[in-house]
Amino acid sequence: MPQKDPCQKQACAIQKCLQANKYVESMCADVIKEMRRCCETNAGNSICCSGFKDSTPKENKNNA
């Protein structure tokens, strides 16, 4: 039996928050921060982190 994804709880919380807040990401900043924390620790063990691996908040990304 496969192990439960260690960050699945946080991924589900993001979806629930976004749905409840009409997909306004800023309303879910705390939940997204928790997902990032989980992915920092469990990126190699969590399929849910595949989109979070190298992502950081969008500030300072357009310095080209």
KAURDA-V186102 format. One line per field, one symbol per residue. burial: 1 if it has 24 or more other ideal C-beta (glycine too) atoms within 12 Angstrom, else 0. Layout:
BEGIN
burial = ???
END
This chain:
BEGIN
burial = 0000001001100100100000000001001100110110010001011001000000000000
END
